[in-house]
Amino acid sequence: MTDQCIDTPSDDPVIIITRTFDAPRALMFKLFTDPYHLVRFWGPEGSTYPVCEMDVRPGGQFRLTMRFADGSEYPTNSVYLEIAPPERIVYRDAPLDRGQWQDTLLPPNMVTTILFEDAGGKTRIVANIRANSIAARDMAVKMGFGQMVMASYARLEAYLKTL
């Protein structure tokens, strides 16, 4: 049985998404830091990734282009701020036209921290997505951000069974 929830505190511009998976923490960390695995579960059902590049180190870029079933694409670019295997990944959004030097970037719109907690052989993932304002957080929620992550987690659950 998995536990899962999405929390949006009224006084903090954060989305907290939690789910427990029946897999060891080291494996879960690897799945989130290896493009070979990430493209097999991230995003809504039917999405594909013509671009998935991950330079998993502080200051390294994480580039992803999600292609939806209708052919539309959504490119994103992030910069890793912290990598602590197998416990934590922290990254922030970064404009696509900037280099990999995080000190030259504008303030982030979102900073994501993914915690991988050992739960007796299982892994509890706590994703903390911090927006720069409650209004920005609420807009992300309205656009379905939490549901997209939950859809990814459902795909991840199925993918784990193939490993």
C-alpha positions as CSV (number, residue, x, y, z in Angstrom):
1,M,0.0,0.0,0.0
2,T,1.3,3.5,-0.8
3,D,0.5,6.6,1.0
4,Q,0.3,9.8,-1.0
5,C,-0.8,13.4,-0.5
6,I,-0.6,16.9,-1.9
7,D,-0.4,19.7,0.7
8,T,-0.6,23.4,0.1
9,P,-0.2,25.3,3.4
10,S,-2.2,28.5,3.4
11,D,0.6,30.6,4.8
12,D,3.6,29.2,2.8
13,P,4.1,29.3,-1.0
14,V,4.9,25.6,-1.2
15,I,3.4,22.5,-2.7
16,I,4.4,19.4,-0.7
17,I,3.8,16.1,-2.6
18,T,4.4,12.9,-0.7
19,R,4.3,9.2,-1.8
20,T,5.8,6.0,-0.5
21,F,7.2,3.4,-2.9
22,D,8.0,-0.3,-2.3
23,A,11.6,0.1,-3.4
24,P,14.9,0.9,-1.7
25,R,16.1,4.5,-1.4
26,A,19.3,4.0,-3.4
27,L,17.2,2.7,-6.4
28,M,14.7,5.5,-6.1
29,F,17.5,8.1,-6.1
30,K,19.0,6.5,-9.2
31,L,15.7,6.6,-11.1
32,F,15.4,10.3,-10.5
33,T,19.0,11.1,-11.6
34,D,19.4,8.9,-14.7
35,P,17.8,10.1,-17.9
36,Y,17.4,6.5,-19.1
37,H,15.0,5.8,-16.3
38,L,13.4,9.3,-15.8
39,V,12.0,9.4,-19.3
40,R,10.2,6.1,-18.7
41,F,8.0,7.5,-15.9
42,W,8.0,11.3,-15.7
43,G,5.1,13.3,-16.9
44,P,1.5,12.3,-17.7
45,E,0.5,9.1,-19.5
46,G,1.4,9.4,-23.3
47,S,4.1,12.0,-22.8
48,T,7.6,11.4,-24.4
49,Y,10.9,13.2,-24.1
50,P,12.9,14.2,-27.2
51,V,15.3,15.9,-24.8
52,C,16.4,14.7,-21.4
53,E,19.9,15.8,-20.3
54,M,21.0,15.6,-16.7
55,D,24.4,16.8,-15.4
56,V,23.8,15.7,-11.9
57,R,26.1,17.9,-9.8
58,P,25.7,21.3,-8.1
59,G,25.7,23.8,-10.9
60,G,24.9,21.2,-13.6
61,Q,21.9,21.6,-15.9
62,F,18.8,19.5,-16.1
63,R,17.1,20.0,-19.5
64,L,13.9,18.4,-20.3
65,T,11.4,18.7,-23.2
66,M,8.1,17.0,-22.7
67,R,6.1,16.2,-25.8
68,F,2.4,15.6,-25.3
69,A,0.2,13.2,-27.2
70,D,-1.1,16.1,-29.4
71,G,2.5,16.9,-30.5
72,S,2.8,20.1,-28.4
73,E,6.1,20.4,-26.4
74,Y,7.0,22.0,-23.1
75,P,10.8,22.6,-22.6
76,T,12.2,23.3,-19.2
77,N,15.7,24.0,-17.9
78,S,16.8,23.7,-14.3
79,V,20.1,24.0,-12.4
80,Y,21.0,21.6,-9.7
81,L,21.8,23.3,-6.4
82,E,22.5,20.3,-4.2
83,I,23.0,16.6,-4.8
84,A,23.2,14.3,-1.7
85,P,22.9,10.7,-2.7
86,P,20.7,8.9,-1.8
87,E,19.0,11.5,0.4
88,R,18.3,14.7,-1.5
89,I,18.1,16.5,-4.8
90,V,17.6,20.3,-5.0
91,Y,17.2,22.2,-8.2
92,R,15.7,25.5,-9.4
93,D,14.2,26.7,-12.6
94,A,16.6,28.5,-15.0
95,P,15.9,30.4,-18.2
96,L,16.8,28.4,-21.3
97,D,19.1,31.1,-22.7
98,R,21.4,31.3,-19.6
99,G,24.6,29.3,-19.1
100,Q,25.1,26.8,-16.3
101,W,26.5,29.4,-13.8
102,Q,23.8,29.6,-11.1
103,D,25.2,32.9,-9.7
104,T,24.2,34.7,-12.9
105,L,20.6,33.6,-12.9
106,L,17.6,35.7,-12.0
107,P,15.8,34.8,-8.8
108,P,14.0,31.5,-9.2
109,N,10.3,31.1,-9.8
110,M,10.5,27.6,-8.2
111,V,13.0,25.7,-6.1
112,T,12.3,21.9,-5.8
113,T,13.7,19.8,-3.0
114,I,13.2,16.0,-3.4
115,L,13.8,14.0,-0.2
116,F,14.3,10.2,-0.3
117,E,13.5,8.9,3.1
118,D,14.2,5.3,4.1
119,A,10.9,3.7,5.3
120,G,12.0,0.2,6.3
121,G,13.1,-1.0,2.9
122,K,10.5,1.3,1.2
123,T,11.1,4.9,0.2
124,R,9.0,7.9,1.1
125,I,9.5,10.6,-1.4
126,V,8.7,14.1,-0.2
127,A,8.8,16.7,-3.0
128,N,8.8,20.3,-1.7
129,I,8.2,22.8,-4.6
130,R,8.7,26.3,-3.3
131,A,7.3,29.1,-5.4
132,N,8.3,32.8,-5.1
133,S,4.8,33.8,-3.9
134,I,1.5,32.2,-2.8
135,A,-0.1,33.6,-6.0
136,A,2.5,31.8,-8.1
137,R,2.0,28.6,-6.1
138,D,-1.7,28.8,-6.5
139,M,-1.4,29.3,-10.3
140,A,0.8,26.2,-10.5
141,V,-1.8,24.2,-8.5
142,K,-4.6,25.6,-10.7
143,M,-2.7,24.5,-13.9
144,G,-2.5,20.9,-12.5
145,F,1.1,20.8,-11.3
146,G,0.3,18.4,-8.4
147,Q,-1.8,16.1,-10.5
148,M,1.0,15.9,-13.1
149,V,3.5,14.8,-10.4
150,M,1.0,12.3,-9.1
151,A,0.5,11.0,-12.6
152,S,4.3,10.6,-12.9
153,Y,4.3,8.7,-9.6
154,A,1.6,6.3,-10.8
155,R,3.8,5.7,-13.9
156,L,6.8,5.2,-11.6
157,E,4.9,2.6,-9.6
158,A,4.2,0.7,-12.8
159,Y,7.8,1.1,-14.0
160,L,9.2,-0.3,-10.7
161,K,7.4,-3.6,-11.5
162,T,9.4,-3.9,-14.7
163,L,12.9,-3.6,-13.1
